[in-house]
Amino acid sequence: MALTEQIAITQKSAEILHSRAQIAETIAKNQILSGNNNEQMIAGAIKRRFDDLYGPSWQCIVGKSFGCYITHLQNHFLYFYVGDFAVLLYKNN
């Protein structure tokens, strides 16, 4: 089985445009496929891309175990898994 087939993406909660969710999922998956398993670097790559594309104040958390309680702007929230990594992406002001 190819490595690309081994990395599943599972969306847990999405209050965001589908096209934006796909961008975040693709960035996370590409980071892992390129051998990057550093959670902070993956989060940084997603955050920087979203800040560039959609303006500042995006926040991104990547990890295998974390809890959170956040406030986000309406229609600016995404929570998904890529492989074993949970990714939480949201925008606040």
N, C-alpha and C positions, 0 to 999 in steps of 0.2 A: 504494500500500500504506500502510495506517495505521501510525503509529508503534508502536502496541501489537503489531502483527504482526511488527515488525522485531526485537523484543527476545526472544531465545530464552533459556530457562532449561535448563541441562544439569547434572544432578546427577552428580558424579564419585565421591563416597564419602559414605555416610550411615550413621551409627550413632546414630540419633535417632528419636523417634516421627515418623511421617509428618505428623501435624498440626503439629508444631513446625517441621518442614522447610518446610511450606507457608507458615507465618507468616513465616519468615526470607526465603523467596523472594519473597513478596508485598511485604514491606517494601523489599527491594532494588529490585525492579522498579518500585514506585511512586515511589521516590526518583529513579530515572533518568528515568522518564516525566514527572516534574514538573520536569525540567531540571537536577537536581542531579547533577553529575559529579564532585563532590569526594569522593574515596575515604574520607577521614577522617570526613566528615559522614555518609556512608552507613553506615560501620562503627559510628559512634556511635549512629545511629538504631536499628540492629539490636541492639546491645549493651544500650542503655537499655530497649528493649521486653522483651528476654529477662530482664534483671535484674528488671524490674517484674513480669513474669508468673511467672517460675520461680526467683526468688531470685538473690542476687549471685554474682559470680565468673565470669560469662560473658565470654569474650574474642572479639573479632571483628577480622579482618584483611580488608581489601578492597584490591585492586590489580590491575594488569595484569601485573606481574612480581614475584614474591617466592618465596623458599624458606622452609621452616620445618621445625622438628623440635620437636614438642610432646608433652606428656603431658596426657591429658584423662581425665575420669571416664567410666566405662563408660556407653554409651548417651547420650552428650552430645557428639556430634561430627557436623559437617556441612561438606562441601566441595562447592561448586557454582559454576557460571558463570552470570551474567546478562549477556547480551550479551558484551562484551569484558572484563568485570570478573570476576575470581575472588573468591569470598567463602569465607572459612574461619571457622567459628563453632564454639566449643567451650567447655566448662565445666571448670574445675579448682578445686581447693580450696586 
